[in-house]
């Protein structure tokens, strides 16, 4: 059932796939490597890394700004993994068939902010004078989409190529093929490139 203007549709599992596709994939062999490499860090470790703690909910946020009278929505297309949470949650605000595809004034600022918080990749953020900034999940959580990225929520500090990123939500690469490390760029959805050809067995005389 479509959500009315005064309500937001319920959240799904946040992956854009069937709920059965979101499994508690074993992270023990992958997550420690991310921590050791400094891709993600706990806030109390930032002083040792030289990173600025900052506030995940403060911004400024990258991407295109869609300004309404009560709320401004920021969309970073490079981080979007097309889970569809925004489209399902408030189709009158987020509509890929119209231009511009985000209409911040088509629902209350509080509802827009609530649906933005469902975006698992961190592609959507907001700033609104009358609404508190997004608060990180406590404790922080990490899950893995089968055949897809890590999904992180919490008070995150992520080391990207151009410095540390403070955020509350992120989709990080698991397949190691993303060109936007450590963020997922959907390379995991493409067929793996072929490996080197097998060497023919040596011919015996």
C-alpha positions in Angstrom: 0.0 0.0 0.0 1.4 3.4 -0.9 2.1 5.8 1.9 -0.2 8.8 2.2 1.2 12.3 2.5 0.9 12.2 6.3 2.7 8.9 6.8 5.8 7.0 5.6 5.7 3.4 4.4 7.3 0.9 6.8 11.0 0.2 6.3 12.2 -3.0 4.8 15.5 -4.8 5.4 17.3 -1.9 3.8 19.0 -4.0 1.0 16.5 -3.6 -1.8 16.3 -7.4 -2.0 14.2 -10.0 -0.4 14.6 -10.2 3.4 16.1 -13.7 3.0 19.0 -12.1 1.1 20.1 -10.2 4.1 21.9 -12.7 6.2 24.2 -12.5 9.2 27.2 -13.3 6.9 30.2 -14.3 8.9 32.3 -11.1 9.4 35.1 -12.5 11.5 37.5 -13.0 8.6 36.8 -9.7 6.9 36.0 -7.1 9.6 39.4 -7.3 11.4 41.1 -6.6 8.2 39.1 -3.4 7.8 39.9 -2.3 11.3 43.6 -3.1 10.9 43.7 -1.2 7.7 42.2 1.9 9.3 39.2 1.8 7.0 36.9 2.1 10.0 37.7 3.2 13.5 36.1 3.8 16.8 35.7 7.5 17.8 38.1 7.1 20.7 40.8 6.0 18.4 40.6 9.1 16.2 43.2 11.1 18.2 45.8 8.4 17.5 45.0 8.5 13.8 45.1 12.2 13.5 41.5 12.4 12.2 39.1 15.1 13.3 36.2 13.6 15.3 33.5 16.0 13.9 29.8 15.2 14.2 28.2 12.8 11.8 24.9 14.7 11.7 26.4 18.1 11.1 27.5 17.9 7.5 28.2 19.6 5.2 27.1 16.8 2.9 28.5 16.1 -0.6 26.3 15.7 -3.6 23.4 17.8 -5.0 21.2 19.8 -2.7 17.4 19.9 -3.1 16.1 22.8 -1.1 12.6 23.0 0.4 11.1 25.6 2.7 11.6 23.5 5.8 14.3 21.0 4.9 17.2 20.6 2.4 18.0 17.1 1.1 21.4 16.2 -0.1 21.9 13.3 -2.5 25.3 11.8 -3.3 24.7 9.7 -6.4 28.1 8.0 -6.2 27.2 6.4 -2.9 23.6 5.4 -3.8 23.1 1.6 -4.0 19.5 1.8 -5.1 18.0 0.0 -2.2 14.7 1.9 -2.8 14.0 2.8 0.8 13.3 6.4 -0.1 11.1 5.5 -3.1 9.0 3.1 -1.0 9.0 5.3 2.1 7.8 8.6 0.6 7.0 8.3 -3.1 5.5 11.8 -3.2 8.9 13.2 -2.2 11.3 10.7 -3.9 10.1 9.9 -7.4 12.5 8.7 -10.0 10.0 9.4 -12.8 9.8 13.1 -12.2 12.4 15.9 -12.5 13.7 17.0 -10.1 13.3 13.6 -8.6 13.3 14.9 -5.0 10.6 17.3 -3.9 11.4 18.2 -0.2 8.2 20.2 0.2 5.8 17.4 -0.7 5.7 16.0 2.9 6.5 17.3 6.3 10.2 17.9 7.1 10.0 15.4 10.0 8.8 12.6 7.7 11.4 13.4 5.0 14.1 13.2 7.7 12.8 9.9 9.1 12.8 8.3 5.6 16.3 9.7 4.8 17.5 7.9 8.0 16.5 4.6 6.4 18.9 5.0 3.5 21.5 2.2 4.1 24.3 3.6 2.0 24.4 7.1 3.3 23.7 8.6 -0.1 20.9 10.8 1.4 21.3 13.4 4.2 19.4 16.4 5.3 19.7 19.8 7.1 16.6 21.4 8.7 16.5 24.3 11.1 13.6 22.9 13.1 14.7 19.3 13.3 17.6 17.8 15.2 20.4 16.2 13.2 20.4 12.5 12.7 21.6 10.6 15.7 23.8 7.6 15.2 22.7 4.1 16.2 24.0 3.0 19.6 25.6 0.5 19.6 27.0 0.7 16.1 26.1 -2.3 13.9 27.5 -4.0 10.9 25.8 -6.4 8.5 26.6 -7.9 5.2 24.4 -8.2 2.1 24.8 -11.6 0.4 26.8 -10.8 -2.8 26.9 -7.1 -1.8 28.4 -4.6 0.6 28.9 -4.3 4.3 26.1 -2.1 5.8 27.3 0.0 8.8 25.2 2.1 11.1 26.5 4.1 14.1 29.0 6.9 15.0 31.2 6.0 12.0 34.6 7.4 11.0 35.7 6.0 7.6 39.0 6.6 6.0 38.5 7.4 2.3 41.0 8.4 -0.3 40.6 12.1 0.4 40.5 11.8 4.2 38.2 10.8 7.0 34.5 10.8 6.5 32.1 11.1 9.6 28.7 9.5 9.0 25.9 7.5 10.5 25.3 5.1 7.6 27.6 3.6 5.0 27.8 0.7 2.5 31.4 -0.5 2.3 33.0 -2.7 -0.4 33.4 -6.4 0.3 34.4 -7.6 -3.1 37.6 -5.4 -3.3 36.7 -4.3 -6.8 35.2 -0.9 -6.1 37.1 2.0 -7.6 35.8 4.2 -4.8 37.3 2.3 -1.9 36.3 1.8 0.8 32.7 2.6 -0.4 30.7 0.2 -2.5 30.2 1.2 -6.2 28.1 -1.9 -7.2 31.1 -3.6 -8.8 30.0 -6.7 -6.9 26.9 -6.7 -9.1 29.0 -7.1 -12.3 30.5 -10.4 -13.4 33.9 -11.0 -12.1 36.6 -10.4 -14.7 38.1 -13.6 -16.1 41.3 -14.8 -14.5 44.5 -15.7 -16.4 44.1 -18.6 -18.7 45.2 -22.0 -17.4 48.7 -23.0 -18.4 48.8 -26.0 -20.5 50.4 -29.1 -19.0 53.9 -29.6 -20.1 54.3 -32.0 -22.9 56.4 -35.0 -22.0 58.8 -36.2 -24.7 
